[in-house]
Amino acid sequence: MIVSFLVRSIKGSLIAKMLKKVGSPAIRLTDVIKMSKSYELVVSIRDALTSSVSSSRVLAFLDRLCRVAPRSNMLSSKAYDLSRMVERPFQLITSPWALPLGMLFFFWLSLVRVSPNTILLLYSVVISISIAIAIASREEGLRVADTRSLVLLTGLLMFIIGYVAFVIQISRVGGLPLLNDELRKGLSPLLNYLAWTTVPGTAFLLSSLDLRRCSAYALTVVGFLPSFFLAFRTEMIAYLLAVMVVLYHKELIGKAHIILGLILAGVFFVGVGAIRSVTTGLVQDPILSVLYRPTITVAALDTIVRLYGLRPVTGGWVHLAALSSLGLIRGTRYGPRTLISIYTRGRRTVSTTATLVGGPLLDWGLLGALIVPFIIAYLMTLSYKISAQGTHLLGPYAVFYAYTLVGIETGILDINIYGYLLISSIIVILSLRAGNEQD
């Protein structure tokens, strides 16, 4: 509907006709760039990379290993597959509807007694998200261009950059943070952000490569190592969710793998938090302290509502703090979640999560709390819908899916996640064509 109308009408719009008559400087510049040797070189490199990856020695080696390895029922999705009677719940879990359902489930897990305004806010956001999903699901008159090479190239660059940054990071600190929590103090934030690009990178590669089941599993394990050894819970869970969605929709895993993936995500959520609590001296009931997280997070959101109502407070600075805290723009040196801690009258030495809604609510009030999740849900659903026409677009959808679900607790307030969602959005937009348009 909305996107379909824009895509169909852009070529016939008044602006487009005027640009054709006068000759747009941007169009002339584009033509000059396309005729340049530099552009030809970049295109040649892209074509060489994307065409050689599928026939690379690495993938050939993985295929040989898969042939030599004994066939195990553990590697067969059919061995785990459940009855077709339970197909619908699994489609629901891996679809955009997981977002509103996940929000409701997260709030129901909390033990805090929230104010009536917070309850009203929660259900209003869930309704807003549901409307966005319904609208995007009804988009018609669109087809998908072949952007597989773009997704593959983007994923490959992300994967390589991530691994290089990971190796540099662990070399700097002299060990693996998973095994020694003290090493986390010496980690470079910039290198962390770069290392975490293996998460979307692996999702993009899995969606754009035609891999056998064993090779896909091997790539999944290799891609997980940076997030696992750096021991950041958010990235681990996001990784599991992203690859789970891609592999499931490409029919490389079955329903029981989904159950296993969700169990592993829960184990990492509880286990890493518990280990960190023990290593930092919080040895009394570390598992209970982690399980109490939904209550703490919902309580933080409720505190915002009780203190400030549903009006704007910070004017965008909570989200901009993702940039200013790194010195990229002028502003506060506190991170977004530290600002939330300050505004909820907590300590400046800790960070506070306030759900997917807390940041937009502080910055832009009720309007922001409704519009931001609406936009995210719309783009996520659109990417999901068009991935049916091209499985290479499962990568962008998986990025939306994973980081939005994780953001139910943490919020979407990090510069790297801004970047992942922006890249995924650009790929989705570049893939859209009107139904009668020729490439």
C-alpha positions in Angstrom: 0.0 0.0 0.0 2.3 2.8 1.3 5.5 1.5 -0.2 3.8 0.1 -3.3 2.3 3.5 -4.1 5.6 5.2 -3.7 7.6 2.7 -5.8 5.0 2.8 -8.6 4.5 6.5 -8.7 8.1 7.8 -8.3 8.9 7.6 -12.0 5.7 9.4 -12.9 5.9 12.0 -10.2 6.1 15.8 -11.0 9.6 15.9 -9.5 10.9 13.1 -11.7 9.4 14.7 -14.8 11.0 18.0 -14.0 14.4 16.3 -13.4 14.1 14.6 -16.8 13.4 17.9 -18.5 16.2 20.0 -16.9 18.6 17.2 -16.4 19.4 16.6 -12.7 23.0 17.3 -11.6 22.7 14.2 -9.5 21.8 12.1 -12.5 24.6 13.6 -14.6 27.1 12.9 -11.7 25.8 9.4 -11.5 26.4 8.9 -15.2 29.9 10.3 -14.9 30.7 8.0 -12.0 29.4 5.0 -13.9 31.6 5.8 -16.9 34.7 6.2 -14.7 37.5 3.6 -14.4 37.2 3.6 -10.6 33.5 2.6 -10.9 34.4 -0.2 -13.3 37.2 -1.4 -10.9 34.7 -1.5 -7.9 32.2 -3.4 -10.0 34.8 -5.8 -11.2 36.0 -6.4 -7.6 32.4 -6.9 -6.5 31.6 -9.4 -9.3 34.9 -11.2 -8.6 34.2 -11.5 -4.9 30.6 -12.6 -5.2 31.2 -15.1 -8.0 34.2 -16.6 -6.3 32.8 -17.1 -2.8 30.4 -19.9 -3.8 33.3 -21.8 -5.4 35.9 -20.9 -2.8 38.3 -23.4 -1.3 36.8 -22.8 2.1 33.4 -23.9 1.1 34.8 -26.7 -1.0 36.7 -27.9 2.1 33.5 -27.7 4.2 31.7 -29.8 1.6 34.4 -32.4 1.7 34.3 -32.5 5.5 30.5 -33.0 5.3 30.9 -36.0 2.9 33.6 -37.6 5.1 31.8 -37.0 8.4 29.5 -39.8 9.5 25.9 -39.1 8.9 24.2 -38.4 12.2 20.6 -37.9 13.0 21.7 -34.9 15.0 22.4 -33.1 11.7 19.1 -34.0 10.1 16.3 -31.6 10.5 13.9 -34.5 9.8 15.2 -36.3 12.9 14.1 -33.3 15.0 11.0 -32.4 13.0 7.7 -32.5 14.9 4.2 -33.1 13.6 2.8 -30.8 11.0 0.1 -30.0 13.5 2.5 -27.6 15.3 3.6 -25.9 12.1 1.6 -22.7 12.8 3.2 -21.8 16.1 6.7 -22.1 14.6 5.8 -19.9 11.7 4.5 -17.4 14.2 7.6 -17.5 16.3 9.8 -16.8 13.3 7.6 -14.1 11.9 7.2 -10.4 12.8 4.4 -11.3 15.1 7.0 -12.5 17.5 7.6 -8.8 18.4 4.2 -7.9 19.9 3.9 -11.3 21.4 7.4 -11.0 22.9 6.7 -7.6 24.4 3.6 -8.9 26.1 5.4 -12.0 27.4 8.3 -9.9 28.7 5.9 -7.6 30.6 3.9 -10.6 32.0 7.2 -12.0 33.3 7.9 -9.0 35.5 6.8 -8.9 39.1 6.5 -5.2 39.4 3.0 -3.6 39.9 3.0 -0.8 37.3 0.9 2.3 37.1 -2.3 2.4 34.9 -0.5 4.8 32.5 2.3 2.3 32.0 -0.3 -0.4 31.2 -2.0 1.9 28.8 1.4 2.7 27.2 2.3 -1.0 26.8 -0.9 -2.0 25.1 -0.9 1.1 22.9 2.6 0.2 21.7 1.5 -3.4 21.0 -1.5 -2.2 19.0 0.8 0.2 17.1 3.2 -2.6 16.2 0.3 -4.9 15.2 -1.1 -2.2 12.9 2.3 -1.7 11.3 2.6 -5.5 10.7 -0.9 -5.7 9.3 -0.3 -2.8 6.9 3.1 -4.0 5.7 1.7 -7.5 5.2 -0.9 -6.1 2.7 1.7 -4.4 0.5 1.0 -5.5 -3.1 2.2 -4.7 -6.5 5.9 -5.1 -5.6 8.5 -7.4 -6.9 12.1 -8.0 -5.9 15.2 -7.3 -8.0 18.1 -9.7 -7.9 20.3 -8.1 -5.2 21.9 -11.3 -4.1 25.3 -10.1 -5.0 24.8 -6.9 -2.9 23.7 -9.0 0.1 26.6 -11.4 -0.4 29.2 -8.7 -0.7 27.9 -6.8 2.3 27.9 -10.0 4.4 31.3 -10.9 3.3 32.8 -7.5 4.2 31.0 -7.5 7.6 32.3 -11.0 8.3 35.9 -10.3 7.4 35.9 -6.9 9.3 34.4 -8.6 12.3 36.9 -11.4 12.5 39.9 -9.1 12.0 38.6 -6.8 14.8 38.0 -9.9 17.0 41.6 -11.1 16.5 43.0 -7.7 17.2 40.8 -7.3 20.3 41.8 -10.6 22.0 45.4 -9.9 21.1 45.3 -6.5 22.8 43.8 -7.9 26.1 45.8 -11.1 26.0 43.0 -13.6 26.5 39.3 -14.4 26.1 36.8 -12.4 28.1 34.6 -15.5 28.3 37.2 -17.2 30.5 38.3 -14.1 32.4 35.8 -11.4 33.1 38.5 -9.0 34.2 39.7 -8.7 30.6 36.4 -6.9 29.7 37.7 -3.8 31.4 40.5 -3.5 28.7 38.3 -4.1 25.7 38.1 -1.4 23.1 34.5 -0.3 22.4 35.3 0.4 18.8 36.8 -3.0 18.3 33.8 -4.6 20.0 31.5 -2.8 17.6 33.5 -4.0 14.6 33.8 -7.5 15.9 30.1 -7.8 16.3 29.6 -7.2 12.6 30.0 -11.0 12.3 26.4 -11.3 13.5 24.7 -9.6 10.6 27.5 -10.7 8.3 26.8 -14.4 9.0 23.1 -13.9 8.5 23.7 -12.2 5.2 26.1 -14.9 4.0 23.7 -17.7 5.1 20.8 -16.1 3.2 22.7 -15.4 0.0 24.8 -18.5 -0.3 23.5 -21.8 -1.6 24.9 -24.1 1.1 24.4 -27.6 2.0 23.1 -28.3 5.5 26.5 -29.3 7.0 28.3 -26.4 5.4 25.6 -24.0 6.7 26.1 -25.5 10.2 29.9 -25.1 10.0 29.6 -21.4 8.9 27.1 -20.9 11.7 29.6 -22.2 14.3 32.5 -20.2 12.9 30.5 -17.0 12.8 29.4 -17.5 16.4 33.0 -17.6 17.9 33.6 -13.8 18.2 30.3 -13.1 20.0 30.8 -16.2 22.2 34.4 -15.5 23.3 33.8 -11.8 23.8 31.0 -12.9 26.2 28.4 -10.1 25.5 25.0 -11.6 26.1 23.1 -9.3 23.7 25.2 -10.3 20.7 25.1 -14.0 21.5 21.3 -14.0 21.7 21.0 -11.8 18.6 23.3 -14.2 16.7 21.3 -17.3 17.7 18.0 -15.6 16.7 19.3 -14.3 13.4 20.8 -17.6 12.1 17.9 -19.5 13.5 15.4 -17.5 11.4 17.5 -17.7 8.2 18.2 -21.5 8.5 14.6 -22.3 9.3 13.1 -20.3 6.4 15.7 -21.9 4.1 14.6 -25.3 5.4 18.0 -26.2 6.7 16.8 -26.8 10.2 13.6 -28.1 11.6 11.2 -27.2 14.4 13.1 -28.9 17.2 16.2 -26.8 16.2 14.0 -23.7 16.8 13.2 -25.1 20.3 16.9 -25.9 20.8 17.9 -22.4 19.7 15.5 -20.7 22.0 16.7 -22.9 24.9 20.3 -21.9 24.1 19.4 -18.3 24.0 17.8 -18.6 27.4 20.9 -20.5 28.7 23.2 -17.7 27.4 20.9 -15.0 28.9 21.0 -16.7 32.3 24.4 -18.4 32.3 26.5 -15.5 31.1 24.8 -13.1 33.5 25.2 -15.6 36.4 28.9 -16.1 35.6 29.4 -12.4 35.5 27.6 -11.9 38.8 29.9 -14.5 40.4 33.1 -13.1 39.0 32.2 -9.5 40.0 31.4 -10.6 43.6 27.6 -11.0 43.5 27.7 -14.6 44.6 24.4 -14.7 46.3 21.7 -16.2 44.1 23.3 -15.1 40.8 20.8 -17.0 38.6 17.9 -15.4 40.5 19.4 -11.9 39.9 19.4 -12.6 36.2 15.9 -14.0 36.1 14.8 -10.8 37.9 15.9 -8.7 34.9 12.4 -8.3 33.4 11.1 -6.9 36.7 14.0 -4.4 36.9 13.6 -3.3 33.2 9.8 -2.9 33.5 10.3 -1.1 36.8 12.6 1.4 35.0 10.0 2.1 32.4 7.3 2.5 35.0 9.6 4.9 36.9 9.9 7.1 33.7 6.1 7.1 33.4 5.6 8.0 37.0 8.2 10.8 37.0 7.5 12.4 33.7 4.2 11.1 32.5 4.0 10.5 28.7 5.6 13.8 27.7 9.0 14.4 26.0 11.9 15.0 28.4 15.3 14.8 26.7 14.5 15.9 23.1 16.4 13.2 21.4 19.6 13.1 23.5 19.1 9.5 24.7 19.4 8.3 21.1 22.0 10.8 20.2 24.1 9.7 23.2 25.0 6.6 21.1 27.1 9.0 19.0 28.1 11.7 21.5 29.4 9.2 24.1 31.9 8.0 21.5 32.9 11.6 20.7 31.4 11.5 17.2 29.2 14.6 17.9 29.0 17.2 20.6 27.0 16.3 23.6 26.9 14.2 26.7 29.7 11.6 27.3 27.3 9.3 29.1 25.9 6.4 27.1 22.2 6.1 26.4 21.5 3.6 29.1 23.5 5.6 31.6 21.3 8.6 30.8 18.3 6.4 31.4 19.8 5.5 34.8 20.2 9.2 35.6 16.7 10.1 34.6 15.3 7.3 36.6 17.3 8.6 39.6 19.7 5.7 39.6 23.5 5.7 39.8 25.7 7.2 37.1 28.0 4.3 37.3 25.5 1.8 36.1 23.4 1.4 32.9 19.7 0.8 32.9 17.5 -0.8 30.3 13.9 0.4 30.0 12.5 -1.9 27.2 12.1 -1.0 23.6 9.8 1.9 24.7 11.9 3.7 27.4 14.3 5.5 25.1 11.7 6.9 22.6 9.5 7.8 25.5 12.1 9.9 27.2 13.2 11.6 23.9 9.8 12.2 22.2 7.1 11.3 24.6 4.0 9.1 23.8 4.3 10.0 20.1 7.8 8.7 19.9 7.0 5.6 21.9 4.3 4.7 19.3 6.0 5.8 16.1 9.5 4.3 16.6 8.2 0.8 17.2 5.7 1.3 14.3 8.5 2.1 11.8 10.7 -0.7 13.0 7.8 -3.2 12.8 6.8 -2.0 9.4 10.3 -2.3 7.9 10.8 -5.7 9.6 7.5 -7.0 8.1 8.2 -5.6 4.7 11.6 -7.4 4.6 9.9 -10.6 5.8 7.2 -10.3 3.1 9.6 -9.7 0.2 12.0 -12.4 1.4 9.4 -14.9 0.0 10.5 -13.7 -3.5 14.2 -13.9 -2.8 15.7 -15.9 0.1 18.8 -13.6 0.0 16.6 -11.0 1.7 16.2 -13.3 4.7 19.5 -11.8 6.0 18.1 -8.2 6.3 14.9 -9.6 7.8 16.9 -11.7 10.3 18.8 -8.6 11.4 15.6 -6.7 12.1 14.1 -9.8 13.8 17.0 -10.5 16.1 17.9 -7.0 17.3 14.3 -5.9 17.7 13.5 -9.0 19.8 16.6 -8.4 21.9 15.6 -4.7 22.1 12.4 -5.6 23.9 14.6 -5.6 27.0 17.7 -3.5 26.0 16.1 -1.0 23.7 17.6 -0.1 20.3 20.2 2.5 21.5 23.6 1.4 20.1 25.4 2.9 17.2 26.3 -0.6 15.7 22.6 -1.6 15.8 21.6 1.7 14.2 24.1 0.8 11.4 22.8 -2.8 11.0 19.2 -1.6 10.7 20.1 1.2 8.3 22.1 -1.2 6.0 19.3 -3.7 6.1 16.7 -1.0 5.3 18.8 0.2 2.4 19.1 -3.3 0.9 15.4 -3.8 1.2 14.6 -0.4 -0.4 17.1 -1.1 -3.3 15.5 -4.5 -3.8 12.0 -3.1 -4.4 10.5 -2.7 -7.9 7.0 -2.0 -9.1 5.3 -5.1 -10.5 5.4 -3.9 -14.1 8.8 -2.4 -14.0 11.7 -3.9 -15.9 15.3 -4.0 -14.5 
